């Protein structure tokens, strides 16, 4: 049963990450014509488009995508709880879903910033659709650190400090 729960959590985590990207892409001003953006949009459209009929966007926040993300997260948490044999209570489920979503957001940004930093070292002069998306997603998180921490000997350490801050937030969340 533990292996089944692991597989379900992993697959649902990937699905939630796609919906998280659907929310983050317009917020981070990622080019909607990018092939990766197009893939995210196509994968999430079956749930987002019907919601969009009743939930209009608010500025750059796509409320339909946000509601879809929350619904998928709640359904995922409920399913994992049912498979684990845990008792479902509405407040407990809401709290657990919110905590898992926040943890996923922190994990997501940790790996996105890490991958973006490694790519900037190894393939700094090349252009790819993935690098473009990563740069756009990282910019809002790294920019405050770049304002505070000047480059040392021409090396930008803002990504390192962003990763440390994300890890600290993850520790606070888990304690």
C-alpha positions as CSV (number, residue, x, y, z in Angstrom):
1,X,0.0,0.0,0.0
2,X,2.9,2.3,0.7
3,X,4.2,1.9,-2.8
4,X,0.8,2.7,-4.2
5,X,0.5,5.9,-2.1
6,X,4.0,6.9,-3.3
7,X,3.0,6.4,-7.0
8,X,-0.2,8.3,-6.5
9,X,1.5,11.2,-4.7
10,X,4.2,11.4,-7.3
11,X,1.8,11.5,-10.3
12,X,-0.6,13.9,-8.6
13,X,2.4,16.1,-7.6
14,X,3.4,16.3,-11.3
15,X,-0.2,17.3,-12.2
16,X,-0.3,19.9,-9.5
17,X,3.0,21.3,-10.7
18,X,1.6,21.7,-14.2
19,X,-1.4,23.7,-12.7
20,X,1.1,25.7,-10.6
21,X,2.9,26.6,-13.7
22,X,-0.4,27.6,-15.3
23,X,-0.8,30.1,-12.5
24,X,2.8,31.3,-12.4
25,X,3.4,31.8,-16.1
26,X,1.3,34.9,-16.6
27,X,2.4,36.3,-13.2
28,X,6.1,36.0,-14.1
29,X,5.4,37.3,-17.7
30,X,6.6,34.1,-19.4
31,X,6.0,34.3,-23.2
32,X,2.8,32.5,-23.9
33,X,4.1,31.5,-27.4
34,X,7.0,29.5,-25.8
35,X,6.6,25.8,-26.6
36,X,6.7,24.9,-22.9
37,X,4.0,27.5,-22.1
38,X,1.9,26.1,-24.8
39,X,2.3,22.6,-23.4
40,X,1.2,23.7,-20.0
41,X,-1.8,25.6,-21.4
42,X,-2.9,22.6,-23.5
43,X,-2.6,20.2,-20.6
44,X,-4.6,22.4,-18.2
45,X,-7.2,23.7,-20.6
46,X,-9.8,21.0,-20.0
47,X,-10.2,22.1,-16.4
48,X,-9.4,25.8,-16.7
49,X,-11.5,26.8,-19.7
50,X,-14.9,25.8,-18.2
51,X,-13.9,27.7,-15.0
52,X,-12.9,30.8,-17.0
53,X,-16.5,31.1,-18.2
54,X,-17.5,32.1,-14.6
55,X,-14.2,33.3,-13.2
56,X,-12.7,36.2,-15.2
57,X,-9.0,37.1,-14.8
58,X,-8.0,39.8,-12.3
59,X,-5.1,41.8,-13.8
60,X,-2.3,39.2,-14.4
61,X,-3.8,36.7,-12.0
62,X,-5.8,34.0,-13.9
63,X,-8.4,33.3,-11.2
64,X,-9.7,30.2,-13.2
65,X,-6.2,28.7,-13.1
66,X,-5.8,29.5,-9.5
67,X,-9.2,27.8,-8.6
68,X,-8.2,24.8,-10.8
69,X,-4.9,24.5,-8.9
70,X,-6.6,24.7,-5.5
71,X,-9.2,22.1,-6.6
72,X,-6.6,19.7,-7.9
73,X,-4.6,20.1,-4.7
74,X,-7.6,19.5,-2.5
75,X,-8.6,16.4,-4.5
76,X,-5.0,15.1,-4.4
77,X,-4.8,15.6,-0.6
78,X,-8.2,13.9,-0.1
79,X,-7.2,11.0,-2.3
80,X,-3.9,10.4,-0.5
81,X,-5.7,10.7,2.9
82,X,-8.3,8.1,1.8
83,X,-5.6,5.7,0.6
84,X,-3.7,6.2,3.8
85,X,-6.8,5.5,5.9
86,X,-6.8,8.9,7.5
87,X,-10.0,10.5,8.7
88,X,-11.3,13.3,6.5
89,X,-12.3,16.5,8.2
90,X,-12.9,19.7,6.3
91,X,-10.6,22.0,8.4
92,X,-7.8,19.4,8.5
93,X,-8.1,18.7,4.8
94,X,-7.9,22.5,4.0
95,X,-4.9,23.0,6.2
96,X,-3.1,20.0,4.8
97,X,-3.8,21.0,1.2
98,X,-2.6,24.5,1.8
99,X,0.5,23.3,3.5
100,X,1.3,20.8,0.8
101,X,0.7,23.4,-1.9
102,X,3.0,25.9,-0.1
103,X,5.7,23.2,0.3
104,X,5.4,22.3,-3.4
105,X,5.8,26.0,-4.4
106,X,8.9,26.2,-2.3
107,X,10.3,23.0,-3.7
108,X,9.4,24.1,-7.2
109,X,11.3,27.4,-6.8
110,X,14.3,25.7,-5.2
111,X,14.8,23.4,-8.2
112,X,13.9,26.1,-10.8
113,X,16.5,28.5,-9.3
114,X,19.1,25.7,-8.9
115,X,18.6,24.5,-12.5
116,X,18.7,28.1,-13.8
117,X,21.9,28.8,-11.9
118,X,23.6,25.6,-13.2
119,X,22.5,26.4,-16.8
120,X,23.9,29.9,-16.5
121,X,27.3,28.4,-15.6
122,X,27.4,25.7,-18.3
123,X,25.3,27.1,-21.2
124,X,25.4,30.8,-20.6
125,X,25.5,31.9,-24.3
126,X,22.9,29.5,-25.6
127,X,19.2,30.1,-26.0
128,X,16.5,27.5,-25.5
129,X,12.8,27.6,-24.7
130,X,13.4,26.0,-21.3
131,X,16.1,28.6,-20.4
132,X,13.7,31.4,-21.3
133,X,11.0,30.0,-19.1
134,X,13.4,29.4,-16.2
135,X,14.8,32.9,-16.4
136,X,11.3,34.4,-16.4
137,X,10.2,32.2,-13.5
138,X,13.3,33.0,-11.4
139,X,13.4,36.7,-12.0
140,X,10.8,37.8,-9.4
141,X,12.4,35.7,-6.7
142,X,16.0,36.5,-7.4
143,X,15.6,40.2,-8.1
144,X,15.2,41.3,-4.5
145,X,18.4,39.4,-3.6
146,X,20.2,41.1,-6.5
147,X,19.3,44.5,-5.2
148,X,20.7,43.6,-1.7
149,X,23.8,41.6,-2.6
150,X,26.1,43.1,-5.2
151,X,28.1,40.7,-7.5
152,X,31.4,39.6,-5.8
153,X,34.3,39.6,-8.3
154,X,31.8,39.5,-11.1
155,X,29.9,36.5,-9.7
156,X,26.2,36.9,-8.9
157,X,25.5,35.1,-5.7
158,X,21.9,36.1,-5.5
159,X,20.6,32.6,-6.5
160,X,22.6,31.1,-3.7
161,X,21.0,33.4,-1.1
162,X,17.6,32.8,-2.7
163,X,18.1,29.0,-2.3
164,X,19.1,29.5,1.4
165,X,16.0,31.6,2.0
166,X,13.8,29.0,0.4
167,X,15.3,26.2,2.4
168,X,14.8,28.3,5.6
169,X,11.2,28.8,4.7
170,X,10.8,25.1,4.0
171,X,12.3,24.3,7.5
172,X,9.9,26.7,9.1
173,X,6.9,25.2,7.2
174,X,7.9,21.7,8.3
175,X,8.5,22.5,12.0
